[in-house]
Amino acid sequence: FWQYCTALPFLRHFSLSITNLHRHIGDRELCPAISEFLRERTQLRTYYLPVPPIDASLRWIGFDGSAWGVLPTLSKLSSLSIIYPRDL
């Protein structure tokens, strides 16, 4: 996501389902990169990011309260599915 931050400027729907994580195959930059990727997508209407609600798993992919920080920039967002992290 970092590499293609300016790709798909008119993206309207984004969904990424993370169903299984292994502690040795984590990417702590995944969720911050997704948030930065979506920040300029002013036409985004749906945002789905279901992740396992296990604290260790959330750390492995960098999911924390900052994942919610992108929401104020998404003015046309009408559908959201994302967990509520403890640090929010």
PyMOL Python script that loads the backbone (N, CA, C, O; Angstrom):
from pymol import cmd

cmd.read_pdbstr("""\
ATOM      1  N   PHE A   1       0.817  -1.198   0.000  1.00  0.00           N
ATOM      2  CA  PHE A   1       0.000   0.000   0.000  1.00  0.00           C
ATOM      3  C   PHE A   1       0.862   1.264   0.000  1.00  0.00           C
ATOM      4  O   PHE A   1       0.507   2.261  -0.628  1.00  0.00           O
ATOM      5  N   TRP A   2       1.997   1.217   0.708  1.00  0.00           N
ATOM      6  CA  TRP A   2       2.866   2.409   0.721  1.00  0.00           C
ATOM      7  C   TRP A   2       3.327   2.741  -0.694  1.00  0.00           C
ATOM      8  O   TRP A   2       3.345   3.905  -1.092  1.00  0.00           O
ATOM      9  N   GLN A   3       3.693   1.727  -1.436  1.00  0.00           N
ATOM     10  CA  GLN A   3       4.256   1.929  -2.769  1.00  0.00           C
ATOM     11  C   GLN A   3       3.242   2.532  -3.736  1.00  0.00           C
ATOM     12  O   GLN A   3       3.622   3.242  -4.668  1.00  0.00           O
ATOM     13  N   TYR A   4       1.978   2.261  -3.528  1.00  0.00           N
ATOM     14  CA  TYR A   4       0.943   2.719  -4.461  1.00  0.00           C
ATOM     15  C   TYR A   4      -0.034   3.685  -3.801  1.00  0.00           C
ATOM     16  O   TYR A   4      -1.237   3.620  -4.057  1.00  0.00           O
ATOM     17  N   CYS A   5       0.461   4.561  -2.971  1.00  0.00           N
ATOM     18  CA  CYS A   5      -0.394   5.498  -2.227  1.00  0.00           C
ATOM     19  C   CYS A   5      -1.248   6.388  -3.125  1.00  0.00           C
ATOM     20  O   CYS A   5      -2.316   6.831  -2.702  1.00  0.00           O
ATOM     21  N   THR A   6      -0.816   6.655  -4.327  1.00  0.00           N
ATOM     22  CA  THR A   6      -1.584   7.540  -5.211  1.00  0.00           C
ATOM     23  C   THR A   6      -2.413   6.773  -6.242  1.00  0.00           C
ATOM     24  O   THR A   6      -3.095   7.383  -7.065  1.00  0.00           O
ATOM     25  N   ALA A   7      -2.359   5.460  -6.202  1.00  0.00           N
ATOM     26  CA  ALA A   7      -3.138   4.651  -7.152  1.00  0.00           C
ATOM     27  C   ALA A   7      -4.623   4.694  -6.806  1.00  0.00           C
ATOM     28  O   ALA A   7      -4.994   4.925  -5.655  1.00  0.00           O
ATOM     29  N   LEU A   8      -5.448   4.475  -7.789  1.00  0.00           N
ATOM     30  CA  LEU A   8      -6.902   4.388  -7.624  1.00  0.00           C
ATOM     31  C   LEU A   8      -7.500   5.608  -6.919  1.00  0.00           C
ATOM     32  O   LEU A   8      -8.155   5.455  -5.888  1.00  0.00           O
ATOM     33  N   PRO A   9      -7.291   6.800  -7.445  1.00  0.00           N
ATOM     34  CA  PRO A   9      -7.767   8.011  -6.762  1.00  0.00           C
ATOM     35  C   PRO A   9      -9.287   8.104  -6.644  1.00  0.00           C
ATOM     36  O   PRO A   9      -9.785   8.837  -5.789  1.00  0.00           O
ATOM     37  N   PHE A  10     -10.032   7.387  -7.474  1.00  0.00           N
ATOM     38  CA  PHE A  10     -11.495   7.456  -7.423  1.00  0.00           C
ATOM     39  C   PHE A  10     -12.113   6.196  -6.817  1.00  0.00           C
ATOM     40  O   PHE A  10     -13.268   5.869  -7.089  1.00  0.00           O
ATOM     41  N   LEU A  11     -11.345   5.507  -6.007  1.00  0.00           N
ATOM     42  CA  LEU A  11     -11.811   4.294  -5.346  1.00  0.00           C
ATOM     43  C   LEU A  11     -13.067   4.589  -4.522  1.00  0.00           C
ATOM     44  O   LEU A  11     -13.096   5.552  -3.756  1.00  0.00           O
ATOM     45  N   ARG A  12     -14.091   3.769  -4.677  1.00  0.00           N
ATOM     46  CA  ARG A  12     -15.350   3.974  -3.946  1.00  0.00           C
ATOM     47  C   ARG A  12     -15.613   2.908  -2.899  1.00  0.00           C
ATOM     48  O   ARG A  12     -16.350   3.154  -1.945  1.00  0.00           O
ATOM     49  N   HIS A  13     -15.031   1.739  -3.054  1.00  0.00           N
ATOM     50  CA  HIS A  13     -15.272   0.644  -2.121  1.00  0.00           C
ATOM     51  C   HIS A  13     -13.947  -0.035  -1.802  1.00  0.00           C
ATOM     52  O   HIS A  13     -13.171  -0.354  -2.703  1.00  0.00           O
ATOM     53  N   PHE A  14     -13.693  -0.252  -0.519  1.00  0.00           N
ATOM     54  CA  PHE A  14     -12.468  -0.926  -0.108  1.00  0.00           C
ATOM     55  C   PHE A  14     -12.821  -1.971   0.936  1.00  0.00           C
ATOM     56  O   PHE A  14     -13.512  -1.686   1.914  1.00  0.00           O
ATOM     57  N   SER A  15     -12.335  -3.188   0.712  1.00  0.00           N
ATOM     58  CA  SER A  15     -12.554  -4.274   1.659  1.00  0.00           C
ATOM     59  C   SER A  15     -11.326  -5.162   1.677  1.00  0.00           C
ATOM     60  O   SER A  15     -10.833  -5.582   0.630  1.00  0.00           O
ATOM     61  N   LEU A  16     -10.841  -5.440   2.860  1.00  0.00           N
ATOM     62  CA  LEU A  16      -9.733  -6.370   3.031  1.00  0.00           C
ATOM     63  C   LEU A  16     -10.043  -7.188   4.272  1.00  0.00           C
ATOM     64  O   LEU A  16     -10.115  -6.648   5.376  1.00  0.00           O
ATOM     65  N   SER A  17     -10.224  -8.466   4.097  1.00  0.00           N
ATOM     66  CA  SER A  17     -10.569  -9.348   5.205  1.00  0.00           C
ATOM     67  C   SER A  17      -9.339 -10.128   5.639  1.00  0.00           C
ATOM     68  O   SER A  17      -8.753 -10.871   4.852  1.00  0.00           O
ATOM     69  N   ILE A  18      -8.958  -9.956   6.884  1.00  0.00           N
ATOM     70  CA  ILE A  18      -7.819 -10.672   7.451  1.00  0.00           C
ATOM     71  C   ILE A  18      -8.399 -11.718   8.395  1.00  0.00           C
ATOM     72  O   ILE A  18      -8.957 -11.379   9.438  1.00  0.00           O
ATOM     73  N   THR A  19      -8.269 -12.971   8.033  1.00  0.00           N
ATOM     74  CA  THR A  19      -8.934 -14.020   8.800  1.00  0.00           C
ATOM     75  C   THR A  19      -8.004 -14.839   9.674  1.00  0.00           C
ATOM     76  O   THR A  19      -8.441 -15.392  10.683  1.00  0.00           O
ATOM     77  N   ASN A  20      -6.746 -14.930   9.318  1.00  0.00           N
ATOM     78  CA  ASN A  20      -5.834 -15.767  10.067  1.00  0.00           C
ATOM     79  C   ASN A  20      -4.450 -15.138  10.043  1.00  0.00           C
ATOM     80  O   ASN A  20      -3.968 -14.716   8.992  1.00  0.00           O
ATOM     81  N   LEU A  21      -3.821 -15.079  11.193  1.00  0.00           N
ATOM     82  CA  LEU A  21      -2.485 -14.494  11.293  1.00  0.00           C
ATOM     83  C   LEU A  21      -1.558 -15.447  12.031  1.00  0.00           C
ATOM     84  O   LEU A  21      -1.977 -16.175  12.932  1.00  0.00           O
ATOM     85  N   HIS A  22      -0.325 -15.430  11.644  1.00  0.00           N
ATOM     86  CA  HIS A  22       0.691 -16.211  12.334  1.00  0.00           C
ATOM     87  C   HIS A  22       1.704 -15.233  12.912  1.00  0.00           C
ATOM     88  O   HIS A  22       2.093 -14.276  12.242  1.00  0.00           O
ATOM     89  N   ARG A  23       2.125 -15.458  14.124  1.00  0.00           N
ATOM     90  CA  ARG A  23       3.002 -14.491  14.795  1.00  0.00           C
ATOM     91  C   ARG A  23       4.333 -14.265  14.091  1.00  0.00           C
ATOM     92  O   ARG A  23       4.966 -13.227  14.282  1.00  0.00           O
ATOM     93  N   HIS A  24       4.762 -15.223  13.281  1.00  0.00           N
ATOM     94  CA  HIS A  24       6.030 -15.063  12.570  1.00  0.00           C
ATOM     95  C   HIS A  24       5.862 -14.405  11.205  1.00  0.00           C
ATOM     96  O   HIS A  24       6.848 -14.087  10.540  1.00  0.00           O
ATOM     97  N   ILE A  25       4.628 -14.204  10.793  1.00  0.00           N
ATOM     98  CA  ILE A  25       4.379 -13.613   9.479  1.00  0.00           C
ATOM     99  C   ILE A  25       3.502 -12.382   9.657  1.00  0.00           C
ATOM    100  O   ILE A  25       2.424 -12.296   9.068  1.00  0.00           O
ATOM    101  N   GLY A  26       3.946 -11.454  10.443  1.00  0.00           N
ATOM    102  CA  GLY A  26       3.192 -10.230  10.656  1.00  0.00           C
ATOM    103  C   GLY A  26       3.807  -9.072   9.887  1.00  0.00           C
ATOM    104  O   GLY A  26       4.973  -9.119   9.495  1.00  0.00           O
ATOM    105  N   ASP A  27       3.030  -8.062   9.684  1.00  0.00           N
ATOM    106  CA  ASP A  27       3.501  -6.843   9.032  1.00  0.00           C
ATOM    107  C   ASP A  27       2.945  -5.669   9.826  1.00  0.00           C
ATOM    108  O   ASP A  27       1.802  -5.260   9.619  1.00  0.00           O
ATOM    109  N   ARG A  28       3.739  -5.135  10.721  1.00  0.00           N
ATOM    110  CA  ARG A  28       3.287  -4.058  11.605  1.00  0.00           C
ATOM    111  C   ARG A  28       2.967  -2.766  10.861  1.00  0.00           C
ATOM    112  O   ARG A  28       2.422  -1.831  11.449  1.00  0.00           O
ATOM    113  N   GLU A  29       3.294  -2.707   9.601  1.00  0.00           N
ATOM    114  CA  GLU A  29       3.005  -1.523   8.790  1.00  0.00           C
ATOM    115  C   GLU A  29       1.745  -1.678   7.942  1.00  0.00           C
ATOM    116  O   GLU A  29       1.369  -0.746   7.231  1.00  0.00           O
ATOM    117  N   LEU A  30       1.089  -2.828   8.002  1.00  0.00           N
ATOM    118  CA  LEU A  30      -0.058  -3.071   7.132  1.00  0.00           C
ATOM    119  C   LEU A  30      -1.196  -2.078   7.378  1.00  0.00           C
ATOM    120  O   LEU A  30      -1.609  -1.384   6.448  1.00  0.00           O
ATOM    121  N   CYS A  31      -1.700  -1.996   8.575  1.00  0.00           N
ATOM    122  CA  CYS A  31      -2.834  -1.096   8.842  1.00  0.00           C
ATOM    123  C   CYS A  31      -2.466   0.379   8.696  1.00  0.00           C
ATOM    124  O   CYS A  31      -3.259   1.137   8.139  1.00  0.00           O
ATOM    125  N   PRO A  32      -1.296   0.821   9.171  1.00  0.00           N
ATOM    126  CA  PRO A  32      -0.926   2.217   8.899  1.00  0.00           C
ATOM    127  C   PRO A  32      -0.826   2.518   7.401  1.00  0.00           C
ATOM    128  O   PRO A  32      -1.194   3.609   6.964  1.00  0.00           O
ATOM    129  N   ALA A  33      -0.337   1.570   6.621  1.00  0.00           N
ATOM    130  CA  ALA A  33      -0.237   1.775   5.171  1.00  0.00           C
ATOM    131  C   ALA A  33      -1.619   1.846   4.532  1.00  0.00           C
ATOM    132  O   ALA A  33      -1.840   2.650   3.626  1.00  0.00           O
ATOM    133  N   ILE A  34      -2.547   1.018   4.990  1.00  0.00           N
ATOM    134  CA  ILE A  34      -3.913   1.058   4.469  1.00  0.00           C
ATOM    135  C   ILE A  34      -4.550   2.405   4.779  1.00  0.00           C
ATOM    136  O   ILE A  34      -5.185   3.009   3.914  1.00  0.00           O
ATOM    137  N   SER A  35      -4.383   2.878   6.010  1.00  0.00           N
ATOM    138  CA  SER A  35      -4.954   4.175   6.396  1.00  0.00           C
ATOM    139  C   SER A  35      -4.405   5.297   5.531  1.00  0.00           C
ATOM    140  O   SER A  35      -5.156   6.160   5.076  1.00  0.00           O
ATOM    141  N   GLU A  36      -3.115   5.286   5.307  1.00  0.00           N
ATOM    142  CA  GLU A  36      -2.509   6.329   4.476  1.00  0.00           C
ATOM    143  C   GLU A  36      -2.977   6.218   3.030  1.00  0.00           C
ATOM    144  O   GLU A  36      -3.210   7.232   2.372  1.00  0.00           O
ATOM    145  N   PHE A  37      -3.114   5.004   2.540  1.00  0.00           N
ATOM    146  CA  PHE A  37      -3.604   4.772   1.184  1.00  0.00           C
ATOM    147  C   PHE A  37      -5.014   5.340   1.008  1.00  0.00           C
ATOM    148  O   PHE A  37      -5.316   5.937  -0.025  1.00  0.00           O
ATOM    149  N   LEU A  38      -5.866   5.158   1.996  1.00  0.00           N
ATOM    150  CA  LEU A  38      -7.263   5.594   1.891  1.00  0.00           C
ATOM    151  C   LEU A  38      -7.469   7.080   2.186  1.00  0.00           C
ATOM    152  O   LEU A  38      -8.513   7.636   1.845  1.00  0.00           O
ATOM    153  N   ARG A  39      -6.509   7.713   2.801  1.00  0.00           N
ATOM    154  CA  ARG A  39      -6.663   9.102   3.252  1.00  0.00           C
ATOM    155  C   ARG A  39      -7.114  10.065   2.148  1.00  0.00           C
ATOM    156  O   ARG A  39      -7.931  10.946   2.415  1.00  0.00           O
ATOM    157  N   GLU A  40      -6.626   9.930   0.960  1.00  0.00           N
ATOM    158  CA  GLU A  40      -6.967  10.836  -0.143  1.00  0.00           C
ATOM    159  C   GLU A  40      -8.140  10.346  -0.988  1.00  0.00           C
ATOM    160  O   GLU A  40      -8.460  10.963  -2.004  1.00  0.00           O
ATOM    161  N   ARG A  41      -8.775   9.269  -0.596  1.00  0.00           N
ATOM    162  CA  ARG A  41      -9.894   8.716  -1.370  1.00  0.00           C
ATOM    163  C   ARG A  41     -11.195   9.364  -0.924  1.00  0.00           C
ATOM    164  O   ARG A  41     -11.981   8.749  -0.203  1.00  0.00           O
ATOM    165  N   THR A  42     -11.426  10.590  -1.345  1.00  0.00           N
ATOM    166  CA  THR A  42     -12.597  11.358  -0.899  1.00  0.00           C
ATOM    167  C   THR A  42     -13.907  10.792  -1.429  1.00  0.00           C
ATOM    168  O   THR A  42     -14.972  11.136  -0.917  1.00  0.00           O
ATOM    169  N   GLN A  43     -13.856   9.938  -2.435  1.00  0.00           N
ATOM    170  CA  GLN A  43     -15.065   9.332  -2.994  1.00  0.00           C
ATOM    171  C   GLN A  43     -15.413   7.993  -2.331  1.00  0.00           C
ATOM    172  O   GLN A  43     -16.407   7.363  -2.693  1.00  0.00           O
ATOM    173  N   LEU A  44     -14.610   7.566  -1.376  1.00  0.00           N
ATOM    174  CA  LEU A  44     -14.825   6.261  -0.752  1.00  0.00           C
ATOM    175  C   LEU A  44     -16.168   6.222  -0.023  1.00  0.00           C
ATOM    176  O   LEU A  44     -16.479   7.099   0.782  1.00  0.00           O
ATOM    177  N   ARG A  45     -16.948   5.199  -0.318  1.00  0.00           N
ATOM    178  CA  ARG A  45     -18.280   5.049   0.294  1.00  0.00           C
ATOM    179  C   ARG A  45     -18.341   3.876   1.258  1.00  0.00           C
ATOM    180  O   ARG A  45     -19.061   3.936   2.254  1.00  0.00           O
ATOM    181  N   THR A  46     -17.602   2.814   0.981  1.00  0.00           N
ATOM    182  CA  THR A  46     -17.600   1.666   1.886  1.00  0.00           C
ATOM    183  C   THR A  46     -16.171   1.310   2.276  1.00  0.00           C
ATOM    184  O   THR A  46     -15.258   1.331   1.451  1.00  0.00           O
ATOM    185  N   TYR A  47     -16.003   0.987   3.539  1.00  0.00           N
ATOM    186  CA  TYR A  47     -14.696   0.630   4.080  1.00  0.00           C
ATOM    187  C   TYR A  47     -14.904  -0.538   5.037  1.00  0.00           C
ATOM    188  O   TYR A  47     -15.491  -0.384   6.108  1.00  0.00           O
ATOM    189  N   TYR A  48     -14.417  -1.704   4.637  1.00  0.00           N
ATOM    190  CA  TYR A  48     -14.519  -2.898   5.466  1.00  0.00           C
ATOM    191  C   TYR A  48     -13.121  -3.408   5.764  1.00  0.00           C
ATOM    192  O   TYR A  48     -12.341  -3.684   4.853  1.00  0.00           O
ATOM    193  N   LEU A  49     -12.813  -3.530   7.037  1.00  0.00           N
ATOM    194  CA  LEU A  49     -11.518  -4.059   7.444  1.00  0.00           C
ATOM    195  C   LEU A  49     -11.720  -4.985   8.641  1.00  0.00           C
ATOM    196  O   LEU A  49     -11.314  -4.655   9.755  1.00  0.00           O
ATOM    197  N   PRO A  50     -12.349  -6.147   8.417  1.00  0.00           N
ATOM    198  CA  PRO A  50     -12.517  -7.089   9.523  1.00  0.00           C
ATOM    199  C   PRO A  50     -11.194  -7.781   9.837  1.00  0.00           C
ATOM    200  O   PRO A  50     -10.546  -8.339   8.951  1.00  0.00           O
ATOM    201  N   VAL A  51     -10.810  -7.738  11.086  1.00  0.00           N
ATOM    202  CA  VAL A  51      -9.583  -8.386  11.544  1.00  0.00           C
ATOM    203  C   VAL A  51      -9.908  -9.197  12.794  1.00  0.00           C
ATOM    204  O   VAL A  51     -10.880  -8.894  13.485  1.00  0.00           O
ATOM    205  N   PRO A  52      -9.112 -10.223  13.096  1.00  0.00           N
ATOM    206  CA  PRO A  52      -9.359 -11.000  14.313  1.00  0.00           C
ATOM    207  C   PRO A  52      -9.205 -10.106  15.548  1.00  0.00           C
ATOM    208  O   PRO A  52      -8.197  -9.411  15.674  1.00  0.00           O
ATOM    209  N   PRO A  53     -10.181 -10.109  16.458  1.00  0.00           N
ATOM    210  CA  PRO A  53     -10.120  -9.221  17.626  1.00  0.00           C
ATOM    211  C   PRO A  53      -9.230  -9.762  18.743  1.00  0.00           C
ATOM    212  O   PRO A  53      -9.623  -9.749  19.910  1.00  0.00           O
ATOM    213  N   ILE A  54      -8.061 -10.228  18.400  1.00  0.00           N
ATOM    214  CA  ILE A  54      -7.106 -10.754  19.372  1.00  0.00           C
ATOM    215  C   ILE A  54      -5.972  -9.745  19.472  1.00  0.00           C
ATOM    216  O   ILE A  54      -5.363  -9.389  18.463  1.00  0.00           O
ATOM    217  N   ASP A  55      -5.687  -9.282  20.689  1.00  0.00           N
ATOM    218  CA  ASP A  55      -4.699  -8.215  20.872  1.00  0.00           C
ATOM    219  C   ASP A  55      -3.364  -8.500  20.200  1.00  0.00           C
ATOM    220  O   ASP A  55      -2.798  -7.619  19.554  1.00  0.00           O
ATOM    221  N   ALA A  56      -2.858  -9.714  20.342  1.00  0.00           N
ATOM    222  CA  ALA A  56      -1.566 -10.039  19.725  1.00  0.00           C
ATOM    223  C   ALA A  56      -1.654  -9.937  18.210  1.00  0.00           C
ATOM    224  O   ALA A  56      -0.736  -9.426  17.568  1.00  0.00           O
ATOM    225  N   SER A  57      -2.738 -10.415  17.642  1.00  0.00           N
ATOM    226  CA  SER A  57      -2.907 -10.343  16.186  1.00  0.00           C
ATOM    227  C   SER A  57      -2.966  -8.907  15.713  1.00  0.00           C
ATOM    228  O   SER A  57      -2.406  -8.566  14.671  1.00  0.00           O
ATOM    229  N   LEU A  58      -3.637  -8.069  16.472  1.00  0.00           N
ATOM    230  CA  LEU A  58      -3.749  -6.660  16.095  1.00  0.00           C
ATOM    231  C   LEU A  58      -2.382  -5.990  16.083  1.00  0.00           C
ATOM    232  O   LEU A  58      -2.099  -5.174  15.206  1.00  0.00           O
ATOM    233  N   ARG A  59      -1.536  -6.326  17.045  1.00  0.00           N
ATOM    234  CA  ARG A  59      -0.178  -5.766  17.074  1.00  0.00           C
ATOM    235  C   ARG A  59       0.634  -6.238  15.879  1.00  0.00           C
ATOM    236  O   ARG A  59       1.437  -5.477  15.339  1.00  0.00           O
ATOM    237  N   TRP A  60       0.438  -7.484  15.457  1.00  0.00           N
ATOM    238  CA  TRP A  60       1.214  -8.043  14.338  1.00  0.00           C
ATOM    239  C   TRP A  60       0.939  -7.326  13.031  1.00  0.00           C
ATOM    240  O   TRP A  60       1.787  -7.331  12.138  1.00  0.00           O
ATOM    241  N   ILE A  61      -0.222  -6.711  12.898  1.00  0.00           N
ATOM    242  CA  ILE A  61      -0.537  -5.997  11.654  1.00  0.00           C
ATOM    243  C   ILE A  61      -0.591  -4.483  11.859  1.00  0.00           C
ATOM    244  O   ILE A  61      -0.978  -3.749  10.950  1.00  0.00           O
ATOM    245  N   GLY A  62      -0.208  -4.015  13.042  1.00  0.00           N
ATOM    246  CA  GLY A  62      -0.161  -2.580  13.293  1.00  0.00           C
ATOM    247  C   GLY A  62      -1.516  -1.928  13.469  1.00  0.00           C
ATOM    248  O   GLY A  62      -1.658  -0.726  13.248  1.00  0.00           O
ATOM    249  N   PHE A  63      -2.522  -2.707  13.868  1.00  0.00           N
ATOM    250  CA  PHE A  63      -3.867  -2.153  14.041  1.00  0.00           C
ATOM    251  C   PHE A  63      -4.005  -1.555  15.432  1.00  0.00           C
ATOM    252  O   PHE A  63      -3.836  -2.242  16.440  1.00  0.00           O
ATOM    253  N   ASP A  64      -4.313  -0.267  15.468  1.00  0.00           N
ATOM    254  CA  ASP A  64      -4.572   0.414  16.734  1.00  0.00           C
ATOM    255  C   ASP A  64      -5.514   1.582  16.459  1.00  0.00           C
ATOM    256  O   ASP A  64      -6.119   1.647  15.389  1.00  0.00           O
ATOM    257  N   GLY A  65      -5.643   2.493  17.399  1.00  0.00           N
ATOM    258  CA  GLY A  65      -6.558   3.617  17.246  1.00  0.00           C
ATOM    259  C   GLY A  65      -6.275   4.486  16.043  1.00  0.00           C
ATOM    260  O   GLY A  65      -7.175   5.159  15.541  1.00  0.00           O
ATOM    261  N   SER A  66      -5.047   4.484  15.572  1.00  0.00           N
ATOM    262  CA  SER A  66      -4.718   5.313  14.411  1.00  0.00           C
ATOM    263  C   SER A  66      -5.430   4.833  13.145  1.00  0.00           C
ATOM    264  O   SER A  66      -5.572   5.597  12.191  1.00  0.00           O
ATOM    265  N   ALA A  67      -5.875   3.583  13.129  1.00  0.00           N
ATOM    266  CA  ALA A  67      -6.631   3.081  11.971  1.00  0.00           C
ATOM    267  C   ALA A  67      -7.943   3.846  11.814  1.00  0.00           C
ATOM    268  O   ALA A  67      -8.474   3.959  10.709  1.00  0.00           O
ATOM    269  N   TRP A  68      -8.457   4.364  12.916  1.00  0.00           N
ATOM    270  CA  TRP A  68      -9.685   5.159  12.872  1.00  0.00           C
ATOM    271  C   TRP A  68      -9.396   6.604  12.487  1.00  0.00           C
ATOM    272  O   TRP A  68     -10.320   7.345  12.150  1.00  0.00           O
ATOM    273  N   GLY A  69      -8.148   7.013  12.528  1.00  0.00           N
ATOM    274  CA  GLY A  69      -7.773   8.394  12.230  1.00  0.00           C
ATOM    275  C   GLY A  69      -8.076   8.836  10.818  1.00  0.00           C
ATOM    276  O   GLY A  69      -8.188  10.034  10.560  1.00  0.00           O
ATOM    277  N   VAL A  70      -8.210   7.909   9.908  1.00  0.00           N
ATOM    278  CA  VAL A  70      -8.499   8.235   8.513  1.00  0.00           C
ATOM    279  C   VAL A  70      -9.975   8.594   8.318  1.00  0.00           C
ATOM    280  O   VAL A  70     -10.314   9.254   7.335  1.00  0.00           O
ATOM    281  N   LEU A  71     -10.839   8.187   9.205  1.00  0.00           N
ATOM    282  CA  LEU A  71     -12.282   8.354   9.004  1.00  0.00           C
ATOM    283  C   LEU A  71     -12.739   9.794   8.773  1.00  0.00           C
ATOM    284  O   LEU A  71     -13.597  10.001   7.915  1.00  0.00           O
ATOM    285  N   PRO A  72     -12.226  10.799   9.478  1.00  0.00           N
ATOM    286  CA  PRO A  72     -12.684  12.171   9.211  1.00  0.00           C
ATOM    287  C   PRO A  72     -12.408  12.658   7.791  1.00  0.00           C
ATOM    288  O   PRO A  72     -13.075  13.581   7.322  1.00  0.00           O
ATOM    289  N   THR A  73     -11.450  12.066   7.105  1.00  0.00           N
ATOM    290  CA  THR A  73     -11.141  12.497   5.738  1.00  0.00           C
ATOM    291  C   THR A  73     -12.055  11.853   4.705  1.00  0.00           C
ATOM    292  O   THR A  73     -12.063  12.257   3.543  1.00  0.00           O
ATOM    293  N   LEU A  74     -12.816  10.862   5.120  1.00  0.00           N
ATOM    294  CA  LEU A  74     -13.689  10.122   4.201  1.00  0.00           C
ATOM    295  C   LEU A  74     -15.106  10.666   4.310  1.00  0.00           C
ATOM    296  O   LEU A  74     -15.978  10.033   4.905  1.00  0.00           O
ATOM    297  N   SER A  75     -15.328  11.821   3.742  1.00  0.00           N
ATOM    298  CA  SER A  75     -16.589  12.546   3.925  1.00  0.00           C
ATOM    299  C   SER A  75     -17.800  11.874   3.282  1.00  0.00           C
ATOM    300  O   SER A  75     -18.930  12.151   3.684  1.00  0.00           O
ATOM    301  N   LYS A  76     -17.599  11.011   2.306  1.00  0.00           N
ATOM    302  CA  LYS A  76     -18.731  10.351   1.638  1.00  0.00           C
ATOM    303  C   LYS A  76     -18.948   8.923   2.129  1.00  0.00           C
ATOM    304  O   LYS A  76     -19.744   8.178   1.557  1.00  0.00           O
ATOM    305  N   LEU A  77     -18.247   8.550   3.175  1.00  0.00           N
ATOM    306  CA  LEU A  77     -18.355   7.199   3.705  1.00  0.00           C
ATOM    307  C   LEU A  77     -19.764   6.944   4.234  1.00  0.00           C
ATOM    308  O   LEU A  77     -20.273   7.712   5.051  1.00  0.00           O
ATOM    309  N   SER A  78     -20.387   5.877   3.771  1.00  0.00           N
ATOM    310  CA  SER A  78     -21.741   5.555   4.230  1.00  0.00           C
ATOM    311  C   SER A  78     -21.834   4.163   4.846  1.00  0.00           C
ATOM    312  O   SER A  78     -22.848   3.827   5.458  1.00  0.00           O
ATOM    313  N   SER A  79     -20.796   3.354   4.695  1.00  0.00           N
ATOM    314  CA  SER A  79     -20.809   2.008   5.257  1.00  0.00           C
ATOM    315  C   SER A  79     -19.424   1.686   5.807  1.00  0.00           C
ATOM    316  O   SER A  79     -18.417   1.820   5.112  1.00  0.00           O
ATOM    317  N   LEU A  80     -19.392   1.259   7.067  1.00  0.00           N
ATOM    318  CA  LEU A  80     -18.124   1.015   7.743  1.00  0.00           C
ATOM    319  C   LEU A  80     -18.208  -0.268   8.557  1.00  0.00           C
ATOM    320  O   LEU A  80     -19.193  -0.506   9.256  1.00  0.00           O
ATOM    321  N   SER A  81     -17.178  -1.085   8.463  1.00  0.00           N
ATOM    322  CA  SER A  81     -17.063  -2.275   9.297  1.00  0.00           C
ATOM    323  C   SER A  81     -15.603  -2.395   9.710  1.00  0.00           C
ATOM    324  O   SER A  81     -14.744  -2.776   8.914  1.00  0.00           O
ATOM    325  N   ILE A  82     -15.343  -2.065  10.964  1.00  0.00           N
ATOM    326  CA  ILE A  82     -13.985  -2.079  11.496  1.00  0.00           C
ATOM    327  C   ILE A  82     -14.105  -2.252  13.008  1.00  0.00           C
ATOM    328  O   ILE A  82     -15.026  -1.708  13.617  1.00  0.00           O
ATOM    329  N   ILE A  83     -13.196  -2.995  13.618  1.00  0.00           N
ATOM    330  CA  ILE A  83     -13.323  -3.213  15.053  1.00  0.00           C
ATOM    331  C   ILE A  83     -12.877  -1.978  15.827  1.00  0.00           C
ATOM    332  O   ILE A  83     -12.173  -1.112  15.307  1.00  0.00           O
ATOM    333  N   TYR A  84     -13.299  -1.924  17.060  1.00  0.00           N
ATOM    334  CA  TYR A  84     -12.976  -0.814  17.956  1.00  0.00           C
ATOM    335  C   TYR A  84     -11.778  -1.230  18.798  1.00  0.00           C
ATOM    336  O   TYR A  84     -11.916  -2.092  19.667  1.00  0.00           O
ATOM    337  N   PRO A  85     -10.603  -0.642  18.567  1.00  0.00           N
ATOM    338  CA  PRO A  85      -9.412  -1.050  19.310  1.00  0.00           C
ATOM    339  C   PRO A  85      -9.430  -0.509  20.742  1.00  0.00           C
ATOM    340  O   PRO A  85     -10.088   0.492  21.027  1.00  0.00           O
ATOM    341  N   ARG A  86      -8.718  -1.164  21.618  1.00  0.00           N
ATOM    342  CA  ARG A  86      -8.689  -0.775  23.031  1.00  0.00           C
ATOM    343  C   ARG A  86      -8.100   0.610  23.260  1.00  0.00           C
ATOM    344  O   ARG A  86      -8.508   1.307  24.189  1.00  0.00           O
ATOM    345  N   ASP A  87      -7.156   1.016  22.436  1.00  0.00           N
ATOM    346  CA  ASP A  87      -6.469   2.290  22.676  1.00  0.00           C
ATOM    347  C   ASP A  87      -7.187   3.495  22.081  1.00  0.00           C
ATOM    348  O   ASP A  87      -6.623   4.588  22.042  1.00  0.00           O
ATOM    349  N   LEU A  88      -8.399   3.318  21.626  1.00  0.00           N
ATOM    350  CA  LEU A  88      -9.132   4.437  21.031  1.00  0.00           C
ATOM    351  C   LEU A  88      -9.925   5.171  22.087  1.00  0.00           C
ATOM    352  O   LEU A  88     -10.609   6.147  21.779  1.00  0.00           O
TER     353      LEU A  88
END
""", "prot")
cmd.dss("prot")
cmd.show_as("cartoon", "prot")
cmd.util.cbc("prot")
cmd.orient("prot")
